[in-house]
Amino acid sequence: MRLIGTDSPRQPVGVIVEMVASSGIQTKQLIGGGSYASTSLAEIHFGIPKDANPTELHVTWPRGGEQSILIKADDDHMIVIEQHLSQ
């Protein structure tokens, strides 16, 4: 899954994503780092067992916004764009 920040930085280092599936909850965080002036894609990958059915993603963006996204079993490549925080 690729993540794109709008209120948070475009490459949202620090974003936390929880995937809820019938097999349990997996949590991943996008981390930065590497050599000077290097870049990498803002992507997170989950390993899903064959018999598990993913149902929902919970995204906590670096600026504090939260999103919940319903997913289908065939959603194997996703792009998640941060929704603007309501004031």
N, C-alpha and C positions, 0 to 999 in steps of 0.2 A: 504494500500500500504506500502511496506517495502522499506526503503531507505538505500543504501550502498554507503559510500563515498570511493573514491580512492585517489584523490588529497586532499580532505577535510578529517577530521577524519572518520574512518570506520563507527562509529555511529554519523552521522552528526547533532549534536545538533545545532539548529539555522537555518537549512534549511527551506526555504519558498516554499510552493507549492500552485499554483493557478490552480483550475480546472475550465475550461470554459465549460459551458453547455448551452442548449437552455433556461434554467431557469435563467441564470446569471452566475456570477463568485463567487466562494468560495475561500477563502484564509486561509491556515493553516500554522502554524509554529511548528516545532518539538522542544519541550522544554526539558530541562534536570532537574535534581534535585531529591530529595528523600533523603533517609537516607545515612549515611556514608557507602561507599563501595558497594552501591546497583547498580544494572543495570536494564535496561528495554529494550524492543525491540524498534528499530527505525521504528515506524509505524505511519502513519497518516490515519485517516478514514474520509470520506466525506459522508454526508447524501444527497442522490440524490432523488428528487421526482420521482414518478412512471412515470409521463409524460415527464420528462426531458431527454434529450439526451446529455450525456457528449461527448465532441469532442476533447479536448486538455488539456494537462497539461503543465504548465510552472514551472520549478524548478530552484530556485536560491540557489546554494550551499554556505556553509559558507566561502569558499575560493574565492568566486566571480564568479565562472563559472555558466553559464546558459544553460538550456536544454529545448527544446520544444518537446513534445511527443504526437503524434496523438493517440487517444484511440477509441475503439469501445464500443458500448453499453454493450456488454457481458464481458468486461474486469473488473471483480469485484474484483480480487486479482492480484496485480501487484508487481513486484520487479523492482525498478529503481536503476540502477548502474550509478554512476557519470562517465561521459565521461571525458577523460583527456583534460586539457586546451591546446590549440595549442599556441605555442610561436612564 
